[in-house]
């Protein structure tokens, strides 16, 4: 029996083989599985990069007429998954023949590049071509929120039913839209911090490695002054593939708050390695490097939405991912040691009539609302030992927060 098991295991195709094989199925469920595999495993992420290189080389050897539409779409989607958006846009533009995958992933790319109007148009095309309506509605909800149209975002989420209502992405989008309505209230839509936290917690409990769930929990903890919990969550988020710019920026600012300027510089370097045109990283790294000498930093604006770079950051081939491309001192730990200790966190009392009183906004508390076209400034609750904490339900980990 052991010999049979070993032979079966050896015959199991690698991720690269599954992608490169022309006969392999490549639909929404396959892509979702692929995305989950590469998210936490840098070895599989590297395998996908190799598969993309091989598929791209094959395409280059063929004329446009000889290229298979399905293989072209596969290449474009895989380029999106590894974060090479410029290449993915060009690839998917070649074979726009009505296949539902093509407009859907052109919409996803448009979201990441901030082209929200284009994203909405492509999600509409994908839905007409037969892509699941719930997924398209979730995409439009995110795009409307990024445009500052929170009510349209709510309407899209209200239109969703069935299995999509129980997905982590749905919970996260509900939480993010609720947070937007709290910050920018609209007549007829009264939202409370308790509602927002409940949505974020549901997302986090459904998938503790989901970028949106991690980012929502981290940002709200940071706003409430729970910097230790926020730090641990951001640190987990920057382990994911591809690299998330919003998390790296906010993590760098937290390091600066703790006067750990060397690690802050490493965060900003990672952003610039993947997106050299990022204005915030260019500005912050100069101040962080100067702070190494003068020992202080000024207030900065946080990201309030997850942003993925236009180009991919290639992690080293190790499960611990302990190095950036320029420094071996950047923090990251194996998953078993990177869970934040949220077991002692207290949920906001449902009977609390209003959010915690807010102090006059200090320099360190300003945040940039990337989801609002007006670039509104959000306020943070005062940092104190009595700050109310949010929690992940049923969360009890033995590992304490990582020490900085």
C-alpha positions in Angstrom: 0.0 0.0 0.0 2.8 2.4 0.8 4.4 1.8 -2.5 1.1 2.5 -4.3 0.6 5.7 -2.3 4.1 6.9 -3.1 3.6 6.3 -6.9 0.3 8.1 -6.9 1.8 11.0 -5.1 4.7 11.1 -7.5 2.3 11.1 -10.4 0.4 14.1 -9.1 1.0 17.0 -11.5 2.7 20.2 -10.2 1.0 23.5 -10.3 3.1 24.5 -13.2 2.1 21.4 -15.2 -1.5 22.0 -14.4 -1.3 25.5 -15.8 0.8 24.8 -18.9 -1.1 21.6 -19.9 -3.3 22.7 -22.9 -6.0 20.1 -22.0 -6.4 21.2 -18.4 -9.7 22.8 -17.4 -9.4 26.5 -16.5 -12.6 27.9 -15.1 -13.6 30.2 -12.1 -13.3 27.3 -9.6 -9.8 26.4 -10.9 -8.6 30.0 -10.8 -9.9 30.4 -7.2 -8.0 27.3 -6.1 -4.9 28.5 -7.9 -5.2 31.9 -6.2 -5.5 30.2 -2.8 -2.5 28.0 -3.4 -0.1 30.8 -4.3 -1.3 33.2 -1.7 0.6 31.6 1.2 3.1 29.4 -0.5 6.0 31.2 -2.2 7.2 28.0 -3.9 3.8 27.6 -5.7 3.9 31.3 -6.4 7.3 30.8 -8.1 5.9 27.8 -10.0 3.1 30.0 -11.4 5.6 32.6 -12.4 7.6 29.9 -14.3 4.3 28.7 -15.9 3.5 32.2 -17.0 7.0 32.5 -18.6 6.6 29.3 -20.5 3.1 30.1 -21.7 4.3 33.6 -22.8 7.2 32.0 -24.7 4.8 29.7 -26.5 2.6 32.6 -27.5 5.6 34.5 -28.8 6.4 31.7 -31.2 2.9 31.8 -32.7 1.3 34.3 -34.9 -1.9 36.1 -33.6 -4.0 33.9 -35.8 -2.5 30.7 -34.5 -3.0 31.5 -30.8 -5.8 29.7 -29.1 -8.3 32.0 -27.4 -8.5 29.8 -24.4 -4.8 29.6 -23.9 -4.5 33.4 -24.4 -7.1 34.0 -21.7 -5.3 31.5 -19.4 -2.1 33.4 -19.9 -3.7 36.8 -19.2 -5.4 35.5 -16.0 -2.2 34.0 -14.7 -0.4 37.3 -15.4 -3.0 39.0 -13.3 -2.5 36.4 -10.5 1.2 37.1 -10.3 0.6 40.9 -10.4 1.9 41.7 -13.9 -1.0 43.8 -14.8 0.5 45.6 -17.8 1.2 42.3 -19.5 -2.2 41.0 -18.5 -4.0 44.0 -20.1 -2.2 43.5 -23.4 -2.7 39.7 -23.4 -6.5 39.8 -22.7 -7.0 42.6 -25.3 -5.7 40.2 -28.0 -8.6 37.7 -27.8 -11.8 39.6 -26.8 -14.2 37.1 -28.4 -17.0 37.1 -25.9 -15.6 34.6 -23.4 -16.9 35.5 -19.9 -13.5 35.1 -18.2 -11.9 37.7 -20.4 -14.1 40.7 -19.5 -14.3 39.6 -15.9 -10.5 39.7 -15.4 -10.1 42.8 -17.4 -12.5 44.3 -14.9 -10.4 42.9 -12.0 -7.3 44.5 -13.5 -9.0 47.8 -14.0 -10.0 47.8 -10.3 -6.3 47.3 -9.3 -5.2 50.1 -11.6 -7.8 52.5 -10.3 -9.8 52.6 -13.5 -13.1 52.1 -11.8 -15.5 53.2 -14.5 -13.8 50.8 -16.9 -14.1 48.1 -14.3 -17.9 48.6 -14.0 -18.3 48.4 -17.8 -16.3 45.2 -18.0 -18.2 43.5 -15.1 -21.4 44.3 -17.0 -20.0 42.6 -20.1 -18.8 39.6 -18.1 -22.3 39.2 -16.6 -23.9 39.4 -20.0 -21.5 36.8 -21.3 -22.5 34.3 -18.5 -20.1 35.0 -15.6 -21.8 34.4 -12.2 -23.9 37.4 -11.4 -22.9 37.5 -7.7 -19.2 37.8 -8.5 -19.9 40.6 -11.0 -22.1 42.5 -8.4 -19.3 42.2 -5.8 -16.8 43.7 -8.3 -19.2 46.6 -9.2 -19.8 47.2 -5.5 -16.1 47.7 -4.9 -15.7 49.9 -7.9 -18.6 52.1 -6.9 -17.2 52.4 -3.4 -13.8 53.5 -4.8 -15.7 56.2 -6.8 -17.3 57.5 -3.6 -20.7 56.1 -4.6 -21.5 54.2 -1.5 -25.3 54.0 -2.1 -24.7 52.4 -5.5 -22.3 50.0 -3.7 -25.0 49.1 -1.2 -27.6 48.5 -4.0 -25.2 46.1 -5.7 -24.7 44.2 -2.4 -28.4 44.1 -1.8 -29.0 42.5 -5.2 -26.8 39.5 -4.2 -28.4 36.3 -3.0 -27.6 32.6 -2.7 -24.2 31.2 -2.0 -22.4 34.5 -2.8 -23.9 35.9 0.4 -21.9 33.5 2.5 -18.5 34.2 0.9 -15.6 36.1 2.6 -15.6 38.6 -0.2 -19.2 39.5 0.4 -18.6 39.9 4.1 -15.6 42.1 3.5 -17.4 44.3 0.9 -20.3 44.8 3.4 -17.9 45.8 6.1 -15.9 48.2 3.9 -19.1 49.8 2.5 -20.5 50.2 6.1 -17.2 51.8 7.2 -17.5 54.2 4.2 -21.1 55.2 5.2 -20.0 55.8 8.8 -17.3 58.1 7.6 -19.4 59.8 4.9 -23.0 59.4 6.1 -25.9 59.5 3.7 -29.6 60.2 4.4 -31.6 57.0 4.9 -28.5 54.9 5.6 -27.6 54.9 9.3 -24.7 52.6 10.0 -23.0 51.9 13.3 -19.5 50.8 14.2 -21.0 47.5 15.6 -22.3 46.6 12.1 -19.0 47.3 10.5 -17.1 45.2 13.0 -19.5 42.3 12.8 -19.0 42.2 9.0 -15.2 42.3 9.3 -15.3 39.6 12.0 -17.4 37.4 9.8 -15.0 37.8 6.9 -12.0 37.1 9.2 -13.6 34.1 10.7 -14.5 32.7 7.3 -10.9 33.0 5.9 -8.2 34.3 8.2 -5.8 34.7 5.2 -8.2 36.8 3.1 -6.5 40.1 2.2 -9.7 42.1 2.6 -10.6 40.5 6.0 -7.0 41.0 7.3 -6.9 44.6 6.1 -10.3 45.6 7.5 -9.4 44.1 10.9 -6.0 45.7 10.9 -7.2 49.2 9.9 -10.0 49.3 12.4 -7.7 48.1 15.2 -5.3 50.8 14.3 -8.0 53.4 14.3 -9.0 52.4 17.8 -5.4 52.6 19.1 -4.8 48.8 19.2 -1.5 49.0 17.5 -0.1 45.6 18.6 -3.1 43.8 17.1 -2.9 46.0 13.9 0.8 45.4 13.6 0.4 41.6 13.8 -2.4 41.6 11.2 -0.5 43.9 8.7 2.5 41.6 9.2 0.5 38.6 8.1 -1.0 40.5 5.2 2.4 41.4 3.7 3.2 37.7 3.6 0.6 37.1 0.9 1.4 36.9 -2.8 1.4 39.2 -4.6 2.6 42.0 -2.3 -0.1 44.4 -1.0 1.0 48.0 -1.2 -1.6 49.4 1.2 -0.5 47.0 4.0 3.2 47.7 3.4 2.6 51.5 3.6 0.5 51.2 6.8 2.9 48.8 8.4 5.8 51.1 7.6 3.9 54.0 9.3 3.3 51.8 12.4 7.0 51.0 12.5 7.7 54.7 12.4 5.3 55.4 15.2 7.5 52.9 17.2 10.6 54.7 16.0 11.7 51.5 14.3 12.8 53.4 11.2 15.0 50.6 9.7 12.0 48.3 9.3 9.9 51.2 8.0 12.5 51.9 5.3 12.4 48.2 4.4 8.6 48.4 3.9 8.8 51.4 1.6 11.6 49.8 -0.4 9.4 46.8 -1.0 6.7 49.1 -2.3 9.1 50.9 -4.6 10.6 47.5 -5.8 7.1 46.6 -7.1 5.8 50.0 -8.0 8.6 52.6 -8.5 6.1 55.4 -9.2 4.3 55.1 -5.9 4.3 58.7 -4.6 3.6 58.0 -1.0 6.4 55.5 -0.7 8.8 57.9 -2.5 8.0 60.6 0.1 7.8 58.4 3.2 11.1 56.6 2.6 13.0 59.9 2.5 11.5 61.0 5.8 12.1 57.6 7.4 15.7 57.5 6.3 16.2 61.0 7.7 14.5 59.9 10.9 17.2 57.3 11.4 19.4 60.3 12.2 17.1 62.8 13.8 15.0 60.2 15.7 11.5 61.4 15.0 8.8 61.3 12.3 5.9 63.5 11.2 2.3 62.5 10.6 1.4 60.5 7.5 -1.7 59.4 5.7 -2.7 55.8 5.8 -4.2 53.7 3.0 -7.8 52.7 3.7 -8.1 50.1 1.0 -6.0 47.2 -0.1 -3.9 48.2 -3.1 -1.9 45.7 -5.2 1.1 46.8 -7.1 1.2 47.0 -10.9 4.3 44.8 -11.0 5.0 41.7 -9.0 7.3 41.3 -6.1 8.9 37.9 -6.2 9.4 36.4 -2.7 12.3 34.2 -1.9 11.8 30.4 -2.1 11.1 29.8 1.6 8.0 29.3 3.6 9.1 31.9 6.1 9.7 34.7 3.5 12.2 36.5 5.8 13.8 38.8 3.3 12.8 41.7 1.0 14.6 42.1 -2.3 17.0 44.5 -0.7 17.3 43.7 3.0 17.3 40.5 5.1 16.0 42.3 8.1 12.4 42.6 7.0 9.9 41.0 9.4 7.9 37.9 8.4 7.4 34.6 10.2 5.9 31.3 9.4 2.1 31.2 9.7 2.1 29.3 13.0 4.0 32.1 14.7 2.3 35.0 13.0 -1.2 34.8 14.4 -2.1 37.9 16.4 -3.2 37.2 20.0 -6.8 38.4 19.7 -8.2 36.1 22.3 -8.2 38.8 25.0 -9.9 41.4 22.7 -13.3 42.8 23.8 -16.1 43.3 21.4 -17.8 46.7 21.3 -20.9 46.7 23.5 -24.0 46.6 21.4 -25.6 49.0 23.8 -23.0 51.6 23.1 -25.0 54.5 21.6 -22.1 56.3 19.9 -18.6 55.5 18.9 -15.8 56.3 21.4 -15.2 60.0 21.8 -12.5 61.3 19.5 -9.7 63.5 20.5 -8.5 66.4 18.4 -6.8 64.9 15.4 -3.0 64.6 16.0 -0.5 64.5 13.3 0.0 60.7 13.5 -3.8 60.0 13.1 -4.5 61.3 9.6 -5.4 58.8 7.0 -6.0 59.1 3.3 -9.3 57.7 2.1 -8.3 56.0 -1.0 -11.9 54.9 -1.6 -13.3 58.5 -1.8 -12.8 60.8 -4.7 -12.8 63.8 -2.3 -9.7 62.4 -0.5 -11.5 62.8 2.9 -9.6 62.6 6.1 -10.7 60.1 8.7 -10.2 60.5 12.4 -8.7 58.0 14.8 -9.8 57.3 18.4 -7.3 58.4 21.0 -4.6 55.9 21.8 -5.0 54.8 25.4 -5.0 51.7 27.6 -8.8 51.8 27.7 -9.3 51.9 24.0 -12.1 49.6 22.9 -10.8 46.6 20.9 -12.5 44.6 18.2 -12.2 40.8 18.1 -12.4 37.8 15.8 -15.1 35.5 17.2 -14.1 32.2 18.6 -10.4 33.2 18.1 -8.0 31.6 20.6 -4.4 31.2 19.5 -1.6 30.1 21.7 1.0 32.1 19.9 1.5 35.7 21.2 1.9 38.7 18.9 5.3 38.8 17.3 7.8 41.0 19.1 9.3 43.9 17.2 
